[in-house]
Amino acid sequence: MDPLPGGGHHLRPIREADTPLDYPAVMGSRERLCTSFGPAWGWPAATMPYEADQADLLRHEKEIAAHQSFNYALFDAAETALLGCVYIDPPERAGADGENSRWVVDELVGSKVEHALDALVPQWITADWPFEQPRFLDHGISWSDWLALPEHPDT
């Protein structure tokens, strides 16, 4: 994917080989991530071992290859740091045909990079993805409101 406005950061599909960068990013921001993603996904676990993160990334890589679900990692230009993720998933709850969520590491919360990502993702999803009713979790609907929705009929 193209770089974020301002340069220096870009998104690309995540791979199992990204575990050495993903694990410290997730665990370093675990408490904040758990407040968002925890009630819905139980992620990230307080004691998530490295191998569990590696298995998650392998699952994401396989889902991407099968066009079932998509996880894009946010990297610095040289890909020496994983700084967040964007998830594009089939809907779990009624009222949408795709569900999107994203996060950045704690040190980027409120930064220009996070604001650029927040501006880019809805434009990208609307312009380049085949959704008629995309839902933006935690940026359009809260996780608690999402959990209160009925399950999607296809799940």
C-alpha positions, 0 to 999 in steps of 0.5 A: 500500500502507498505510504501514509501522507507525510512519508516515513510510514506505510502499510503492508499485509502482515506475515508470520515473519513479522513476529519479532516486530509485532510481539513487542509492539503488541505487548508494549501496548497490551493494557491499552489494546486490551481495553479496546479489543479484549472484550470482543476478541480476548486479545491480547492476553496478559500472558500471551507467549511469543509462540501464540503471537506467531500462530496468530500472524500465521493465521492472518497470513493464511486468511490474507492468502485465502481472501477471507480477512486482511491484516495490514501492519503499519511500519516505519520506512525501513520496516525496522518497527511495527507500529500498529495494524489495520484489520479488514474483516467480514462482519461479525455483527449485523448492519455492515458488510465489512468491519474495520479496526485499527491500532497504533503503539502507545507512543503514537497515540495522538501523533501525526502518524495516528491522525494520518492513519485515521484519515487514510483508512476510511478513504482507502476502504471506501475507494478501494474495497468492495463494501457498501456498508463498512463499519469502523470499530472504535472510530464510528461505533464503540466496541461496547455498542458493537458487542450489543449488536445482533450477530451477522446472519452469515456467522 
